[in-house]
Amino acid sequence: MSICSLCNGFSDVQMTCKTCGGVLGDMGKVSDYFDDYSAYMEIDQLKVENGYPSDLANHQCIHLFYCSTCHSEELQQIQE
């Protein structure tokens, strides 16, 4: 299992909204939003079921970013 530096607070990332140019806020792993208990499941197991077939093999963590200006959402692959 690889470690996501963004999830664990080792790094910070500044993303710009593609729609309005505003600052995107990191809302965490997209898999945390699947259901009530997904935040408590094994990360590697969720990667098998999350709809991104290569993220486990490529050691990527899919994060949800949100723009508070225009309310758009973007998914970004963060290298672990």
VEXLUM-380889 format. One record per residue: residue number from 1; residue in three letters; x, y, z of N, C-alpha, C, O, CB in turn. Coordinates in steps of 0.05 Angstrom, whole numbers. Atoms other than C-alpha are relative to their C-alpha. Glycine has a CB too. Layout:
// residues N
REC   pos   code      n.u      n.v      n.w     ca.u     ca.v     ca.w      c.u      c.v      c.w      o.u      o.v      o.w     cb.u     cb.v     cb.w
REC   NUM    Ala        X        Y        Z        X        Y        Z        X        Y        Z        X        Y        Z        X        Y        Z
...
//
This chain:
// residues 80
REC   pos   code      n.u      n.v      n.w     ca.u     ca.v     ca.w      c.u      c.v      c.w      o.u      o.v      o.w     cb.u     cb.v     cb.w
REC     1    Met       17      -24        0        0        0        0       18       25        0       36       28       16      -19        0       24
REC     2    Ser      -14      -25        2       26       68      -20      -14       21       18      -36       16       27        1       11      -29
REC     3    Ile       11      -21      -17       15      132       20       -5       25      -16       13       34      -30       19        5       24
REC     4    Cys        6      -25       13      -20      193       -7        9       23       18        0       26       41      -31        3       -6
REC     5    Ser      -10      -22      -17       18      254       18      -21       21        5      -19       36       24       25       12      -14
REC     6    Leu       21      -20       -4      -43      298        9      -20      -10       21      -28        6       38      -15        4      -27
REC     7    Cys       18       11      -20      -89      252       50       13        2       28       -1        7       48       -7      -29       -6
REC     8    Asn      -14        1      -26      -36      248      105       11       26        9       25       27       29       21      -20       -2
REC     9    Gly       -9      -26       -8      -21      322      107       30        6       -3       40       25        8       -7        5       28
REC    10    Phe      -29       -4        5       51      315       83        5       22      -21       27       34      -22       13      -26       -8
REC    11    Ser       -3      -20       21       39      362       25      -27       14       -4      -48        6        6       10      -13      -27
REC    12    Asp       24      -15        6      -11      413        0        2        6      -30       24        9      -42       -1       27       16
REC    13    Val        0       -6       28      -32      427      -71      -19       23       -6      -40       26        6       -9      -26      -16
REC    14    Gln       16      -23        8      -59      490     -103      -10       -5      -28        5       -7      -47       17       27        1
REC    15    Met       13        6       26     -108      476     -160      -17       24       -7      -29       37       10      -17      -26        1
REC    16    Thr       16      -22       11     -143      527     -204      -24      -12      -14      -22      -31      -29       16       18      -19
REC    17    Cys       25        9       12     -215      518     -226        1        5      -30        9       26      -40      -24       15       12
REC    18    Lys       -1       -2       29     -220      504     -301      -24       17      -10      -23       27      -33       -1      -27      -13
REC    19    Thr       24      -15        8     -288      539     -303        3       30        4       -2       46      -15      -24      -10       15
REC    20    Cys       -1      -29       -6     -276      606     -269       27       11        8       31       35       11      -20        6       22
REC    21    Gly      -26       -9       -8     -203      608     -249        4        3       30       25       12       39        7       25      -13
REC    22    Gly       -2       -2      -29     -218      607     -175       17      -22       12       27      -40       -2      -28       -1       13
REC    23    Val      -16       19      -15     -181      568     -122      -17      -24        7      -39      -21       17       13       12       25
REC    24    Leu       14       24       -7     -202      495     -114        9       -9       27       33       -9       34        5      -22      -21
REC    25    Gly       -6       11      -26     -206      466      -44        0      -31       -1      -18      -42      -14      -20       10       20
REC    26    Asp       -1       29       -1     -186      394      -32      -21      -11       20      -21       -3       43       29      -10        8
REC    27    Met       21       11      -17     -246      356       -5        6      -29        9      -10      -42       22      -27        1      -15
REC    28    Gly       -8       27       -9     -208      290        5       -4      -21      -22      -10      -14      -45      -16       -8       24
REC    29    Lys        3       22       19     -212      222      -29      -28       -2       -9      -47        1        6        9      -27       13
REC    30    Val       27        3       11     -271      214      -75      -13      -25       11      -38      -25       13        1       -1      -31
REC    31    Ser       12       25      -10     -282      144      -47      -12        4       27      -29      -12       36       21      -22        2
REC    32    Asp       12       -6      -26     -299      175       21      -30        8       -3      -45        7       16       15       22       14
REC    33    Tyr       27       -9        5     -364      199      -11      -18      -22      -12      -41      -16      -18        1       23      -19
REC    34    Phe       16       21       12     -388      132      -38      -24       -8       17      -46      -10        7       18      -25       -5
REC    35    Asp       21        6      -18     -429      113       23        8        6       29       31       15       33       -9      -30       -3
REC    36    Asp       -5       -7      -28     -433      120       99       25      -13       11       38       -1       29      -24       -7       16
REC    37    Tyr      -22       15      -12     -379       68      113       25        0      -17       45      -12       -8      -10      -27        6
REC    38    Ser      -24        2       17     -330       78       56       24       13       12       47        4        6       -6       12      -27
REC    39    Ala      -23      -12      -13     -286      123       97       14      -19       19       37      -14       27       -8       26       15
REC    40    Tyr      -11       19      -19     -274       64      143       10      -26      -13       19      -44        1      -20       -7       22
REC    41    Met       -8       24       15     -259       12       89       30        1       -7       42       23       -7      -17       -4      -25
REC    42    Glu      -28        1        9     -190      -11       67        3       16      -26      -13       13      -45        9      -30       -4
REC    43    Ile       -5      -17       23     -162       39       16        4      -16      -25       -8      -10      -46       23       18        5
REC    44    Asp       -6       16       24     -135      -13      -32      -25      -15      -10      -28      -18      -34       22      -20        5
REC    45    Gln       24       14        9     -202      -50      -33      -19       20      -14      -31       14      -34      -15      -12       24
REC    46    Leu       17      -20       13     -239       15      -50       11        7      -27       -4       13      -45       -1       25       18
REC    47    Lys      -12       -7       26     -190       28     -106       -8      -21      -21       -9      -14      -45       30        1        2
REC    48    Val        8       21       19     -211      -38     -138      -29        5       -9      -36       -3      -31        2      -28       13
REC    49    Glu       29       -4        5     -285      -16     -136       -8       28       -7      -32       33      -11      -15       -9       24
REC    50    Asn        8      -28        3     -282       59     -149       -4        9      -28      -11       33      -33       22       17       12
REC    51    Gly        5       -8       28     -288       59     -225       25       11      -14       23       19      -38      -21       21        0
REC    52    Tyr      -26       -8       12     -215       79     -238       18      -24        0       32      -29       20       13       25       16
REC    53    Pro      -14       26        0     -183       14     -260       30        1        4       42      -19       11       -6      -13      -26
REC    54    Ser      -29        0       -1     -111       38     -260       11       13       25       36       14       28       11       14      -24
REC    55    Asp      -10      -15      -23     -106       77     -195       15      -17       20       34       -8       32      -22       14       14
REC    56    Leu      -14       17      -18      -85       18     -153       28       -8      -11       48       -5        3      -16      -26        6
REC    57    Ala      -25        8       12      -31       -6     -201       19       24       -4       43       21       -2       -5      -13      -27
REC    58    Asn      -16      -23        5       -7       65     -215        6       17       25       18       38       24      -13       18      -20
REC    59    His       -4      -13      -26       -7       85     -141      -10       29       -1        5       48        5       30        0        8
REC    60    Gln       13      -26        1      -55      143     -149      -24        1       19      -37      -19       23       -9        7      -29
REC    61    Cys       23       -5      -18     -106      172     -101      -18       21      -14       -8       43      -21       10       10       28
REC    62    Ile       18      -18       14     -167      204     -133      -13       19       20      -27       10       38      -22      -16      -16
REC    63    His       10      -20      -18     -185      269      -98      -22       17      -13      -21       22      -37       23       18       10
REC    64    Leu       21      -19        8     -247      313     -103        8       28        7       15       33       30      -27       -8       13
REC    65    Phe       -5      -28       -5     -234      387     -110      -25       16       -6      -39       10      -25       24       10      -18
REC    66    Tyr       24      -15        2     -288      439     -102        6       30       -2       24       40       13      -19       -5       25
REC    67    Cys       -3      -29        4     -293      512     -125      -23       14       15      -46       10        7        1        8      -30
REC    68    Ser       21      -14      -15     -330      555      -75      -11       24      -15      -31       36       -7       10        8       28
REC    69    Thr        9      -23       16     -336      611     -127      -22       -8      -19      -44        5      -19       24       12      -15
REC    70    Cys       20        8       20     -374      575     -182      -13      -27        6      -30      -36       -9       13       -2      -28
REC    71    His       12       26      -10     -391      510     -144        5      -23      -19      -11      -42      -19      -30        4        4
REC    72    Ser       -6       23       17     -359      464     -195       18      -19       16       32      -11       35       14       10      -26
REC    73    Glu      -17       21      -12     -324      399     -176       18      -12      -21       11      -14      -45      -18      -22       13
REC    74    Glu      -19       13       18     -263      367     -207       13      -24       15       18      -22       39       22       20      -10
REC    75    Leu      -15       23      -11     -230      299     -196       28        2      -11       33        6      -34      -13      -27       -8
REC    76    Gln      -28       -1        8     -154      298     -197       14      -25       11        8      -34       33       14       25       11
REC    77    Gln      -16       23       -8     -106      239     -194       25       10       14       41       24        1        7      -18      -24
REC    78    Ile      -23       -8      -16      -54      250     -139       19      -23        1       11      -45       10       -8       10       28
REC    79    Gln      -20       22       -1       10      209     -145        8       -6       29       14       12       45       25        8      -16
REC    80    Glu       -7        9      -27       24      169      -82       30       -4        2       40      -11       24      -15      -25        8
//
